[in-house]
Amino acid sequence: MEKLIESHPLEPFLPSNAILLMLGSFPPQKKRWSMDFFYPNWSNDMWRIFGLVFFNQKDYFVVPDKKAFDKERIIDFLKEKGIALYDTACVVKRLQNNASDKFLEIVEPTDIGLLLKQLPVCRAITTTGEKATDTICTQMHIEKPSVGSKSGFEYEDRRLHLYRMPSSSRAYPLKLEKKAETYRIMFEEIGLL
């Protein structure tokens, strides 16, 4: 059976004050979404990590009595803090009928340089998984950091850091609190905490 090619369903979220650009690989299939925004899968813990780190409440961005995240609350928070979001792939082929990066073939990578041109005060990028990290390291010629660490790199007239964070997927074998602690260190170093 021919695998379908999928184009990214979301526009890049690029607030002009963003000092951090967070890059995943590609959204899960729409049937897994709990909201129409990044990290939409209810079983993905990204917004719980943010809730723990910034508010000491893992359900801070959860809609009460629903299995959904509060998109407006998330967007307001990201704009206030200066955090941009997108993914390292614009077009993919799913090799299996799931959300696993392991079974994503990147057909067209995102032009990371083009994103950075739209984020003039950005000084850090974080990746949230292996495929995202590999993609940006190849494209931008960055030394691949280990999980929980960073690598410095130059882009045009800017010095930036690439942080490699543990995946927010529950398939990644690390407790939520440990993931949040790793993210907390990064947010502190960037000056967002």
MIDOSE-1310 file (N, C-alpha, C; in nm, 2 decimals, decimal comma, always signed):
residues 193
mekl	+0,08/-0,12/+0,00/+0,00/+0,00/+0,00/+0,09/+0,13/+0,00; +0,06/+0,22/-0,09/+0,13/+0,35/-0,09/+0,10/+0,43/+0,03; +0,21/+0,48/+0,09/+0,20/+0,56/+0,21/+0,17/+0,71/+0,17; +0,08/+0,77/+0,23/+0,04/+0,91/+0,20/+0,14/+1,01/+0,25
iesh	+0,16/+1,11/+0,16/+0,24/+1,22/+0,20/+0,16/+1,32/+0,27; +0,21/+1,37/+0,39/+0,13/+1,47/+0,46/+0,21/+1,60/+0,47; +0,14/+1,71/+0,45/+0,20/+1,84/+0,47/+0,16/+1,89/+0,61; +0,25/+1,97/+0,67/+0,22/+2,02/+0,80/+0,09/+2,09/+0,81
plep	+0,01/+2,05/+0,91/-0,13/+2,11/+0,92/-0,13/+2,25/+0,99; -0,02/+2,29/+1,05/-0,02/+2,42/+1,13/+0,08/+2,52/+1,07; +0,05/+2,64/+1,09/+0,15/+2,75/+1,05/+0,25/+2,76/+1,17; +0,37/+2,80/+1,14/+0,46/+2,83/+1,25/+0,41/+2,93/+1,35
flps	+0,43/+2,91/+1,48/+0,39/+3,00/+1,58/+0,51/+3,08/+1,61; +0,51/+3,21/+1,57/+0,64/+3,29/+1,58/+0,61/+3,43/+1,64; +0,59/+3,44/+1,77/+0,58/+3,57/+1,83/+0,71/+3,65/+1,81; +0,69/+3,78/+1,78/+0,81/+3,86/+1,74/+0,91/+3,87/+1,86
nail	+0,86/+3,85/+1,98/+0,95/+3,87/+2,10/+1,02/+3,73/+2,14; +1,00/+3,63/+2,06/+1,05/+3,50/+2,09/+1,20/+3,49/+2,11; +1,25/+3,45/+2,23/+1,39/+3,43/+2,25/+1,42/+3,28/+2,24; +1,31/+3,19/+2,24/+1,33/+3,05/+2,23/+1,24/+2,99/+2,12
lmlg	+1,30/+2,91/+2,03/+1,23/+2,84/+1,93/+1,23/+2,69/+1,96; +1,11/+2,64/+1,99/+1,10/+2,49/+2,02/+1,06/+2,42/+1,89; +1,13/+2,31/+1,86/+1,11/+2,23/+1,74/+1,09/+2,09/+1,77; +0,97/+2,04/+1,74/+0,94/+1,89/+1,74/+0,97/+1,84/+1,60
sfpp	+0,92/+1,72/+1,57/+0,95/+1,67/+1,44/+0,83/+1,69/+1,35; +0,71/+1,65/+1,39/+0,59/+1,66/+1,31/+0,47/+1,62/+1,40; +0,35/+1,69/+1,38/+0,23/+1,66/+1,46/+0,18/+1,51/+1,44; +0,12/+1,46/+1,54/+0,05/+1,33/+1,52/-0,07/+1,34/+1,43
qkkr	-0,12/+1,23/+1,39/-0,24/+1,23/+1,30/-0,35/+1,31/+1,37; -0,43/+1,38/+1,30/-0,54/+1,47/+1,35/-0,63/+1,39/+1,44; -0,66/+1,27/+1,42/-0,75/+1,19/+1,51/-0,70/+1,19/+1,65; -0,57/+1,22/+1,68/-0,52/+1,21/+1,81/-0,51/+1,35/+1,88
wsmd	-0,56/+1,45/+1,81/-0,55/+1,59/+1,86/-0,66/+1,62/+1,97; -0,62/+1,69/+2,07/-0,72/+1,74/+2,17/-0,74/+1,89/+2,16; -0,66/+1,95/+2,07/-0,67/+2,09/+2,04/-0,61/+2,11/+1,90; -0,63/+2,23/+1,84/-0,58/+2,26/+1,71/-0,45/+2,35/+1,73
ffyp	-0,35/+2,29/+1,79/-0,22/+2,36/+1,81/-0,11/+2,26/+1,83; +0,01/+2,30/+1,86/+0,12/+2,22/+1,88/+0,11/+2,13/+2,00; +0,17/+2,01/+2,00/+0,17/+1,91/+2,11/+0,02/+1,89/+2,15; -0,06/+1,85/+2,05/-0,21/+1,84/+2,07/-0,25/+1,71/+2,13
nwsn	-0,16/+1,61/+2,12/-0,20/+1,47/+2,17/-0,22/+1,47/+2,32; -0,33/+1,43/+2,37/-0,36/+1,42/+2,51/-0,26/+1,34/+2,59; -0,20/+1,24/+2,53/-0,11/+1,16/+2,60/+0,04/+1,21/+2,58; +0,05/+1,32/+2,52/+0,19/+1,39/+2,52/+0,19/+1,48/+2,63
dmwr	+0,30/+1,49/+2,70/+0,31/+1,56/+2,83/+0,38/+1,70/+2,82; +0,39/+1,75/+2,70/+0,46/+1,88/+2,69/+0,39/+1,99/+2,77; +0,26/+2,00/+2,76/+0,19/+2,11/+2,84/+0,19/+2,08/+2,99; +0,20/+1,95/+3,02/+0,21/+1,92/+3,17/+0,35/+1,96/+3,22
ifgl	+0,45/+1,94/+3,14/+0,59/+1,98/+3,17/+0,59/+2,13/+3,19; +0,53/+2,21/+3,10/+0,52/+2,35/+3,12/+0,45/+2,39/+3,24; +0,34/+2,32/+3,27/+0,26/+2,35/+3,39/+0,34/+2,33/+3,52; +0,42/+2,22/+3,52/+0,50/+2,19/+3,64/+0,61/+2,29/+3,65
vffn	+0,68/+2,32/+3,54/+0,80/+2,41/+3,55/+0,75/+2,55/+3,59; +0,65/+2,61/+3,52/+0,62/+2,75/+3,54/+0,52/+2,78/+3,65; +0,43/+2,68/+3,68/+0,32/+2,70/+3,78/+0,31/+2,60/+3,89; +0,41/+2,50/+3,89/+0,41/+2,39/+3,98/+0,27/+2,31/+3,99
qkdy	+0,21/+2,31/+3,87/+0,08/+2,24/+3,86/+0,08/+2,17/+3,72; +0,08/+2,04/+3,72/+0,09/+1,97/+3,59/-0,03/+1,99/+3,50; -0,15/+2,02/+3,57/-0,27/+2,04/+3,49/-0,31/+2,18/+3,46; -0,21/+2,27/+3,48/-0,23/+2,41/+3,46/-0,29/+2,45/+3,32
fvvp	-0,25/+2,38/+3,22/-0,30/+2,41/+3,08/-0,40/+2,31/+3,04; -0,46/+2,23/+3,13/-0,57/+2,14/+3,10/-0,70/+2,21/+3,11; -0,80/+2,18/+3,02/-0,93/+2,23/+3,03/-1,00/+2,15/+3,14; -1,06/+2,21/+3,24/-1,12/+2,13/+3,35/-1,23/+2,04/+3,30
dkka	-1,23/+1,92/+3,35/-1,33/+1,82/+3,32/-1,33/+1,77/+3,17; -1,22/+1,80/+3,10/-1,21/+1,75/+2,96/-1,07/+1,69/+2,94; -1,06/+1,60/+2,84/-0,93/+1,55/+2,80/-0,88/+1,64/+2,69; -0,85/+1,76/+2,73/-0,81/+1,86/+2,63/-0,72/+1,97/+2,69
fdke	-0,63/+2,03/+2,61/-0,55/+2,14/+2,66/-0,61/+2,27/+2,62; -0,59/+2,37/+2,70/-0,65/+2,50/+2,68/-0,56/+2,58/+2,58; -0,60/+2,58/+2,46/-0,52/+2,64/+2,35/-0,50/+2,79/+2,38; -0,60/+2,86/+2,41/-0,59/+3,01/+2,43/-0,50/+3,04/+2,55
riid	-0,51/+2,97/+2,66/-0,42/+2,99/+2,77/-0,27/+2,96/+2,73; -0,25/+2,86/+2,66/-0,12/+2,82/+2,61/-0,06/+2,93/+2,52; -0,14/+2,98/+2,42/-0,10/+3,08/+2,33/-0,06/+3,21/+2,41; -0,15/+3,25/+2,50/-0,13/+3,37/+2,58/+0,00/+3,36/+2,66
flke	+0,03/+3,24/+2,72/+0,15/+3,22/+2,79/+0,27/+3,23/+2,70; +0,27/+3,16/+2,59/+0,38/+3,16/+2,50/+0,42/+3,30/+2,45; +0,31/+3,38/+2,42/+0,34/+3,52/+2,37/+0,40/+3,60/+2,48; +0,35/+3,58/+2,60/+0,40/+3,66/+2,72/+0,55/+3,62/+2,74
kgia	+0,59/+3,50/+2,73/+0,72/+3,45/+2,76/+0,82/+3,47/+2,65; +0,77/+3,47/+2,52/+0,85/+3,48/+2,41/+0,90/+3,34/+2,37; +0,81/+3,25/+2,34/+0,84/+3,11/+2,30/+0,77/+3,09/+2,17; +0,85/+3,05/+2,06/+0,80/+3,01/+1,93/+0,80/+2,86/+1,92
lydt	+0,71/+2,81/+1,83/+0,69/+2,67/+1,81/+0,68/+2,64/+1,66; +0,75/+2,53/+1,62/+0,72/+2,47/+1,49/+0,78/+2,33/+1,50; +0,80/+2,27/+1,38/+0,86/+2,14/+1,37/+0,97/+2,14/+1,26; +1,05/+2,04/+1,27/+1,17/+2,03/+1,17/+1,13/+1,97/+1,04
acvv	+1,00/+1,92/+1,03/+0,96/+1,87/+0,90/+0,83/+1,94/+0,85; +0,83/+1,98/+0,72/+0,71/+2,04/+0,66/+0,62/+1,94/+0,59; +0,69/+1,84/+0,54/+0,62/+1,73/+0,46/+0,68/+1,60/+0,51; +0,60/+1,50/+0,54/+0,64/+1,37/+0,58/+0,56/+1,26/+0,51
krlq	+0,62/+1,14/+0,52/+0,55/+1,02/+0,49/+0,54/+0,93/+0,61; +0,42/+0,89/+0,66/+0,41/+0,80/+0,77/+0,43/+0,66/+0,72; +0,53/+0,59/+0,78/+0,56/+0,45/+0,74/+0,47/+0,35/+0,81; +0,41/+0,40/+0,93/+0,31/+0,32/+1,00/+0,20/+0,41/+1,04
nnas	+0,09/+0,36/+1,08/-0,03/+0,44/+1,12/-0,02/+0,48/+1,26; +0,09/+0,56/+1,30/+0,10/+0,61/+1,44/+0,18/+0,74/+1,44; +0,20/+0,79/+1,56/+0,27/+0,92/+1,58/+0,42/+0,91/+1,60; +0,47/+0,79/+1,60/+0,61/+0,77/+1,64/+0,71/+0,83/+1,53
dkfl	+0,80/+0,91/+1,59/+0,90/+0,96/+1,50/+0,98/+0,86/+1,43; +0,99/+0,74/+1,49/+1,07/+0,63/+1,43/+1,02/+0,59/+1,30; +0,89/+0,61/+1,28/+0,82/+0,57/+1,16/+0,78/+0,69/+1,07; +0,85/+0,80/+1,08/+0,83/+0,92/+1,00/+0,95/+0,93/+0,90
eive	+0,92/+0,94/+0,78/+1,02/+0,97/+0,68/+1,00/+1,12/+0,64; +1,10/+1,20/+0,66/+1,09/+1,34/+0,62/+1,11/+1,35/+0,47; +1,01/+1,41/+0,41/+1,01/+1,43/+0,26/+1,07/+1,57/+0,24; +1,03/+1,67/+0,32/+1,07/+1,81/+0,31/+1,10/+1,86/+0,45
ptdi	+1,23/+1,89/+0,48/+1,26/+1,95/+0,61/+1,22/+2,10/+0,61; +1,19/+2,15/+0,73/+1,17/+2,29/+0,75/+1,30/+2,37/+0,73; +1,28/+2,49/+0,67/+1,40/+2,58/+0,65/+1,41/+2,65/+0,79; +1,50/+2,60/+0,87/+1,52/+2,66/+1,01/+1,58/+2,80/+0,99
glll	+1,66/+2,83/+0,90/+1,71/+2,96/+0,88/+1,60/+3,06/+0,85; +1,50/+3,02/+0,77/+1,39/+3,11/+0,74/+1,31/+3,14/+0,87; +1,30/+3,04/+0,96/+1,23/+3,07/+1,08/+1,31/+3,17/+1,17; +1,44/+3,15/+1,17/+1,52/+3,24/+1,25/+1,52/+3,38/+1,20
kqlp	+1,51/+3,39/+1,07/+1,50/+3,53/+1,01/+1,38/+3,60/+1,06; +1,28/+3,53/+1,10/+1,15/+3,59/+1,15/+1,15/+3,61/+1,30; +1,26/+3,56/+1,36/+1,27/+3,57/+1,51/+1,40/+3,64/+1,54; +1,40/+3,78/+1,53/+1,53/+3,85/+1,54/+1,59/+3,85/+1,68
vcra	+1,52/+3,82/+1,78/+1,58/+3,82/+1,92/+1,60/+3,68/+1,97; +1,57/+3,58/+1,89/+1,58/+3,44/+1,93/+1,73/+3,41/+1,96; +1,76/+3,35/+2,07/+1,90/+3,31/+2,11/+1,91/+3,16/+2,14; +1,80/+3,09/+2,14/+1,81/+2,95/+2,17/+1,70/+2,87/+2,09
ittt	+1,74/+2,75/+2,06/+1,65/+2,65/+2,00/+1,65/+2,53/+2,09; +1,53/+2,47/+2,10/+1,53/+2,34/+2,17/+1,46/+2,24/+2,08; +1,51/+2,12/+2,08/+1,45/+2,01/+2,01/+1,39/+1,91/+2,11; +1,28/+1,85/+2,07/+1,21/+1,77/+2,17/+1,20/+1,62/+2,12
geka	+1,30/+1,57/+2,06/+1,31/+1,43/+2,02/+1,43/+1,41/+1,93; +1,46/+1,28/+1,91/+1,57/+1,24/+1,83/+1,57/+1,29/+1,69; +1,45/+1,27/+1,62/+1,45/+1,30/+1,48/+1,46/+1,45/+1,46; +1,39/+1,53/+1,55/+1,41/+1,68/+1,54/+1,55/+1,72/+1,56
tdti	+1,62/+1,66/+1,65/+1,76/+1,69/+1,68/+1,85/+1,66/+1,56; +1,83/+1,54/+1,51/+1,91/+1,50/+1,39/+1,89/+1,59/+1,27; +1,76/+1,63/+1,25/+1,73/+1,71/+1,14/+1,79/+1,85/+1,14; +1,78/+1,92/+1,26/+1,84/+2,05/+1,27/+1,99/+2,05/+1,28
ctqm	+2,05/+1,94/+1,34/+2,20/+1,93/+1,34/+2,25/+1,92/+1,20; +2,19/+1,84/+1,12/+2,23/+1,82/+0,98/+2,22/+1,95/+0,90; +2,10/+2,01/+0,91/+2,07/+2,13/+0,83/+2,16/+2,25/+0,87; +2,18/+2,27/+1,00/+2,25/+2,39/+1,05/+2,40/+2,36/+1,09
hiek	+2,45/+2,24/+1,07/+2,58/+2,20/+1,09/+2,62/+2,22/+1,24; +2,54/+2,16/+1,33/+2,56/+2,18/+1,47/+2,60/+2,05/+1,53; +2,69/+2,05/+1,63/+2,74/+1,93/+1,70/+2,62/+1,88/+1,78; +2,59/+1,76/+1,77/+2,47/+1,70/+1,83/+2,49/+1,69/+1,98
psvg	+2,41/+1,76/+2,06/+2,42/+1,75/+2,21/+2,36/+1,63/+2,26; +2,40/+1,58/+2,38/+2,33/+1,47/+2,44/+2,20/+1,52/+2,50; +2,11/+1,43/+2,54/+1,99/+1,47/+2,60/+2,01/+1,54/+2,73; +1,95/+1,66/+2,74/+1,96/+1,74/+2,86/+2,08/+1,84/+2,85
sksg	+2,15/+1,85/+2,74/+2,26/+1,94/+2,73/+2,24/+2,03/+2,60; +2,34/+2,11/+2,57/+2,33/+2,20/+2,47/+2,46/+2,21/+2,39; +2,45/+2,27/+2,26/+2,56/+2,30/+2,18/+2,55/+2,44/+2,13; +2,66/+2,51/+2,13/+2,66/+2,65/+2,07/+2,68/+2,64/+1,92
feye	+2,62/+2,74/+1,85/+2,64/+2,75/+1,71/+2,62/+2,90/+1,66; +2,67/+2,93/+1,54/+2,65/+3,06/+1,49/+2,55/+3,05/+1,37; +2,47/+3,15/+1,37/+2,38/+3,17/+1,26/+2,38/+3,31/+1,22; +2,43/+3,34/+1,10/+2,45/+3,48/+1,05/+2,53/+3,56/+1,15
drrl	+2,47/+3,66/+1,21/+2,54/+3,74/+1,31/+2,51/+3,71/+1,45; +2,45/+3,59/+1,47/+2,40/+3,56/+1,61/+2,47/+3,43/+1,66; +2,49/+3,43/+1,79/+2,54/+3,32/+1,86/+2,42/+3,26/+1,93; +2,39/+3,13/+1,90/+2,27/+3,06/+1,96/+2,32/+2,93/+2,03
hlyr	+2,22/+2,87/+2,10/+2,24/+2,74/+2,16/+2,13/+2,65/+2,12; +2,17/+2,53/+2,09/+2,07/+2,42/+2,06/+2,06/+2,34/+2,19; +1,95/+2,33/+2,25/+1,92/+2,25/+2,37/+1,85/+2,12/+2,32; +1,90/+2,01/+2,36/+1,83/+1,88/+2,33/+1,76/+1,83/+2,45
mpss	+1,63/+1,84/+2,45/+1,54/+1,80/+2,56/+1,49/+1,66/+2,55; +1,46/+1,59/+2,66/+1,39/+1,46/+2,65/+1,26/+1,48/+2,58; +1,22/+1,38/+2,50/+1,09/+1,38/+2,44/+0,98/+1,39/+2,54; +0,87/+1,47/+2,51/+0,76/+1,48/+2,59/+0,66/+1,36/+2,57
sray	+0,69/+1,28/+2,48/+0,61/+1,16/+2,45/+0,62/+1,06/+2,57; +0,51/+1,00/+2,61/+0,51/+0,90/+2,72/+0,59/+0,78/+2,68; +0,61/+0,76/+2,55/+0,70/+0,65/+2,51/+0,84/+0,67/+2,55; +0,88/+0,79/+2,58/+1,02/+0,82/+2,62/+1,03/+0,78/+2,77
plkl	+1,12/+0,69/+2,81/+1,12/+0,63/+2,94/+1,18/+0,71/+3,05; +1,11/+0,82/+3,09/+1,16/+0,91/+3,19/+1,03/+0,97/+3,26; +1,03/+0,97/+3,39/+0,92/+1,02/+3,46/+0,89/+1,17/+3,43; +0,77/+1,21/+3,43/+0,73/+1,34/+3,40/+0,81/+1,44/+3,49
ekka	+0,82/+1,42/+3,61/+0,89/+1,51/+3,70/+1,04/+1,53/+3,66; +1,10/+1,42/+3,62/+1,24/+1,43/+3,58/+1,26/+1,50/+3,44; +1,16/+1,48/+3,35/+1,16/+1,56/+3,23/+1,14/+1,71/+3,26; +1,05/+1,74/+3,35/+1,02/+1,88/+3,39/+1,15/+1,94/+3,45
etyr	+1,22/+1,87/+3,53/+1,35/+1,92/+3,59/+1,45/+1,96/+3,48; +1,46/+1,87/+3,38/+1,55/+1,90/+3,27/+1,51/+2,03/+3,19; +1,38/+2,04/+3,17/+1,33/+2,16/+3,10/+1,35/+2,28/+3,19; +1,33/+2,27/+3,32/+1,35/+2,38/+3,41/+1,49/+2,44/+3,40
imfe	+1,59/+2,35/+3,39/+1,73/+2,40/+3,38/+1,75/+2,48/+3,26; +1,69/+2,43/+3,15/+1,71/+2,50/+3,02/+1,64/+2,64/+3,03; +1,51/+2,64/+3,08/+1,44/+2,77/+3,09/+1,51/+2,87/+3,18; +1,57/+2,82/+3,28/+1,65/+2,91/+3,37/+1,77/+2,97/+3,30
eigl	+1,85/+2,88/+3,23/+1,96/+2,93/+3,15/+1,93/+3,03/+3,05; +1,81/+3,01/+2,98/+1,77/+3,11/+2,88/+1,72/+3,24/+2,94; +1,68/+3,23/+3,06/+1,63/+3,35/+3,13/+1,47/+3,36/+3,13; +1,41/+3,25/+3,10/+1,26/+3,25/+3,10/+1,20/+3,22/+3,24
l	+1,29/+3,18/+3,33/+1,24/+3,15/+3,47/+1,32/+3,24/+3,57
